[in-house]
Structures are given as C-alpha cells and as structure tokens.
C-alpha cells in the first residue's frame, strides 16, 4: 500500500523465503534507480537488495491451462 503511488513500480509480489517482497521497477537510468530506492526505503521503512535486468528475452507470456 505504501508504494502504490510510485509510478515506476510495475509490480509488487509478496513472496516466501528470505525476502518479504519482490518489487519490479522500471526507470531510465542508474541514477533514477538510486533515487527510487531511497524513496522506497524511506516510504516503506525497509532495506532493499537490487538485481538489475540486463536483457529481457520474453515477458507477459500467457498462462497455459494444465491438462
């Protein structure tokens, strides 16, 4: 809820495991990422760990029904 107003955030997932959430963001530059991470830390009061996507091979694939 606290991050919902940040337009750079494309998705926020609650996950099992070491991390509590995975947040997918899209920004224009490393400097913009650094700024956004500061905003996320300040707004949500959390620490972050960052992975940068270098290349996307596919995205938004349809869900195939089991069977």
C-alpha positions as CSV (number, residue, x, y, z in Angstrom):
1,X,0.0,0.0,0.0
2,X,2.8,2.4,0.9
3,X,4.4,2.1,-2.5
4,X,1.3,2.1,-4.6
5,X,1.7,5.8,-5.6
6,X,5.1,5.3,-7.2
7,X,4.6,5.1,-10.9
8,X,8.0,3.5,-11.5
9,X,6.8,0.4,-9.7
10,X,5.3,-2.1,-12.1
11,X,4.6,-4.9,-9.7
12,X,4.9,-5.8,-6.1
13,X,4.8,-9.5,-5.0
14,X,4.7,-11.0,-1.5
15,X,7.0,-14.0,-1.5
16,X,8.1,-16.9,0.7
17,X,11.7,-17.2,1.6
18,X,14.4,-14.8,2.7
19,X,12.9,-11.8,1.0
20,X,9.4,-10.5,2.0
21,X,8.6,-8.8,-1.2
22,X,9.8,-8.6,-4.8
23,X,9.2,-5.2,-6.4
24,X,9.6,-4.8,-10.2
25,X,10.5,-1.3,-11.2
26,X,11.3,0.4,-14.5
27,X,13.5,3.5,-14.5
28,X,15.5,5.5,-17.1
29,X,19.0,5.3,-15.5
30,X,21.1,4.0,-12.7
31,X,20.8,7.5,-11.0
32,X,17.0,7.2,-11.2
33,X,17.2,3.7,-9.7
34,X,19.2,5.1,-6.8
35,X,16.7,7.8,-6.2
36,X,13.8,5.4,-6.3
37,X,15.5,3.0,-3.9
38,X,15.9,5.9,-1.5
39,X,12.2,6.7,-1.8
40,X,11.2,3.0,-1.3
41,X,13.5,2.7,1.8
42,X,12.1,6.0,3.3
43,X,8.5,5.4,2.5
44,X,8.3,1.7,3.4
45,X,10.9,1.7,6.1
46,X,12.7,-1.3,4.7
47,X,16.1,-2.4,3.4
48,X,16.5,-3.3,-0.2
49,X,18.6,-5.7,-2.3
50,X,18.8,-4.9,-6.0
51,X,19.1,-7.1,-9.1
52,X,19.4,-5.3,-12.5
53,X,17.9,-6.9,-15.6
54,X,20.4,-6.7,-18.5
55,X,18.2,-8.2,-21.2
56,X,14.6,-9.5,-21.4
57,X,14.0,-12.5,-23.6
58,X,10.3,-12.6,-23.1
59,X,7.7,-11.1,-20.9
60,X,3.9,-11.2,-20.4
61,X,3.6,-14.8,-21.6
62,X,0.0,-16.2,-21.4
63,X,-0.8,-18.8,-18.8
64,X,-1.3,-22.2,-20.4
65,X,-4.0,-24.3,-18.8
66,X,-2.9,-27.6,-17.2
67,X,-4.0,-30.8,-18.8
